[in-house]
């Protein structure tokens, strides 16, 4: 069974490269099993959902705030509803999905604890990714310029809406402990390159991906 799982992950990674998925989306796709029921929160233009549907045969749903994103998803034939995450999750019963994804959206949330609890209520597990402001370039930028750094994988100034709330890998680990959330898998990226989870991850990773239960 483990060998089959490794072959599926390798095939997913290879196919995702050919479809030009971002490195963080490639890593998330490699965690999804064929045929799962998936909910993607803040799904944007539906690139990840479309890939998961076409390659892995998942039953995918999405929630997206922007009208442009919803329209892009509809053009791809995806089932996506427009709305705020704080309100949209309440319509789903417990255990409605195998996996709930929150990709690069965590820094924008007003109440991340509530959203993560809801994700783990409606899904068997949650996958969360976010840019890491603990990266060495962010630290040096703040030290030498005295200005709030821009995350390497999220080049958005602090004043551009929607407003970002910076966090680091260490911040998120502490947060999960406080909330009683178990981290069951960790992936750290520096651009497209993987960083070992035990070696200076908060210093070297530009993006972090966590599986939660």
C-alpha positions in Angstrom: 0.0 0.0 0.0 2.8 2.4 0.8 4.5 1.7 -2.6 1.2 2.5 -4.3 0.8 5.7 -2.3 4.3 6.8 -3.3 3.7 6.1 -7.0 0.5 8.2 -6.9 2.2 11.1 -5.2 5.1 11.0 -7.7 2.6 10.9 -10.6 0.7 13.8 -9.2 3.8 15.9 -8.8 5.0 15.1 -12.3 1.6 15.9 -13.9 1.2 19.0 -11.8 4.5 20.4 -13.1 3.3 19.9 -16.7 0.1 21.8 -15.9 2.1 24.7 -14.4 0.8 24.6 -10.9 2.6 26.8 -8.4 5.0 24.8 -6.2 2.8 25.2 -3.1 -0.2 23.9 -5.0 1.8 21.0 -6.3 2.7 20.0 -2.7 -1.0 20.3 -1.7 -2.1 18.2 -4.6 0.4 15.5 -3.6 -1.4 15.2 -0.2 -4.9 14.5 -1.8 -6.0 11.0 -2.5 -7.9 10.1 -5.7 -11.7 10.3 -5.3 -11.8 12.4 -2.2 -14.4 15.0 -1.4 -12.6 18.4 -1.2 -13.6 21.9 -0.2 -11.2 24.7 -1.2 -11.6 27.9 0.8 -10.6 31.1 -1.0 -10.2 29.0 -4.1 -9.4 32.0 -6.4 -9.7 31.2 -10.1 -10.1 27.4 -9.3 -6.7 26.3 -10.6 -6.2 23.8 -7.8 -9.8 22.5 -7.8 -9.7 22.1 -11.6 -6.5 20.1 -11.4 -7.8 17.9 -8.6 -11.0 17.2 -10.5 -9.3 16.4 -13.8 -6.3 14.4 -12.5 -7.4 12.8 -9.3 -11.2 12.6 -9.9 -12.1 14.4 -6.7 -15.5 15.8 -6.0 -14.6 19.4 -5.4 -16.4 22.4 -4.0 -15.2 26.0 -3.4 -15.9 29.2 -1.6 -14.5 32.4 -3.0 -15.1 36.0 -2.1 -14.2 37.8 -5.3 -16.7 37.9 -8.2 -13.8 37.6 -10.7 -12.6 34.4 -9.0 -16.1 32.9 -9.0 -16.7 33.7 -12.6 -13.3 32.1 -13.5 -14.3 28.9 -11.6 -17.7 28.8 -13.3 -16.0 29.0 -16.7 -14.0 25.9 -15.7 -17.2 24.1 -14.8 -16.5 24.1 -11.0 -19.0 24.2 -8.2 -18.1 27.4 -6.4 -20.2 29.7 -4.2 -19.4 33.3 -3.6 -19.3 34.4 0.1 -17.4 35.1 3.2 -15.6 32.2 4.9 -16.9 33.1 8.3 -20.4 32.6 7.1 -20.2 30.1 4.3 -18.9 27.1 6.4 -21.9 27.1 8.7 -24.0 25.7 5.9 -22.1 22.4 5.8 -22.9 19.5 8.1 -20.2 17.8 10.2 -17.9 15.6 8.2 -19.1 16.7 4.8 -15.7 16.5 3.2 -12.5 14.4 3.4 -10.2 17.4 3.1 -10.7 21.1 3.5 -8.0 23.3 1.9 -7.0 26.9 3.0 -4.3 27.9 0.5 -2.5 31.2 1.1 -5.6 32.7 2.7 -4.7 32.4 6.5 -3.0 35.8 6.8 -6.2 37.6 5.6 -8.6 36.0 8.2 -10.1 38.1 11.0 -10.7 35.0 13.2 -8.3 32.1 12.2 -9.2 30.0 15.2 -12.9 30.0 14.2 -12.1 29.1 10.6 -9.8 26.3 11.5 -12.3 24.8 13.9 -14.9 25.0 11.3 -12.6 23.4 8.7 -12.0 20.4 11.1 -15.7 20.2 11.8 -16.8 19.9 8.2 -13.7 17.9 7.1 -11.8 14.9 8.2 -8.6 16.9 7.9 -7.5 20.3 6.9 -4.6 21.5 4.7 -3.3 25.0 5.3 -0.6 26.9 3.5 0.8 30.4 4.1 3.9 32.6 3.3 6.5 32.6 6.1 7.5 36.0 7.4 10.2 34.3 9.5 12.3 33.8 6.3 15.8 35.2 6.6 15.2 37.8 3.9 12.2 39.2 5.8 14.4 39.4 9.0 17.2 41.2 7.2 14.8 43.6 5.5 13.3 44.7 8.8 16.7 44.9 10.4 18.3 47.1 7.8 15.4 49.1 6.4 13.2 49.5 9.5 10.2 48.8 7.2 7.7 46.0 7.3 9.0 43.3 4.9 7.1 41.7 2.1 6.8 37.9 2.2 9.0 36.2 -0.5 6.0 34.2 -1.9 3.4 36.9 -1.3 4.7 40.2 -2.8 1.9 42.5 -1.5 2.6 45.8 0.4 1.0 46.1 3.9 -1.4 48.9 2.7 -3.0 47.1 -0.2 -6.4 45.5 0.5 -7.2 43.0 1.7 -4.9 43.7 4.6 -2.4 41.0 5.6 -1.5 39.8 9.1 2.0 38.5 9.0 2.9 35.2 10.7 5.8 32.8 10.9 6.2 29.0 11.0 6.9 29.3 14.7 3.8 31.4 15.3 1.6 28.9 13.6 3.1 26.0 15.5 2.4 27.8 18.8 -1.1 28.7 17.7 -2.0 25.0 16.9 -0.8 23.9 20.4 -2.9 26.6 22.0 -6.0 25.5 20.0 -5.4 21.8 20.6 -5.0 21.2 16.8 -2.7 18.3 15.8 -0.2 18.8 13.0 0.1 15.5 11.2 2.3 16.5 8.2 4.5 19.4 7.4 6.0 20.6 4.1 8.4 23.6 3.8 9.3 25.2 0.5 12.0 27.7 -0.5 10.5 28.7 -3.9 10.1 25.3 -5.6 12.7 23.6 -3.4 11.8 21.5 -0.3 13.3 22.3 3.0 13.9 19.5 5.6 11.4 19.9 8.4 14.0 19.5 11.1 16.6 22.0 9.8 16.1 25.8 10.2 12.6 25.6 8.6 11.5 29.0 10.1 14.6 30.6 8.8 14.8 29.1 5.3 11.2 28.4 4.2 9.3 30.9 2.1 6.1 28.9 2.2 4.8 26.4 4.8 2.1 23.7 4.3 0.5 21.8 7.2 -1.9 18.9 7.4 -4.1 19.3 10.5 -6.5 17.0 12.4 
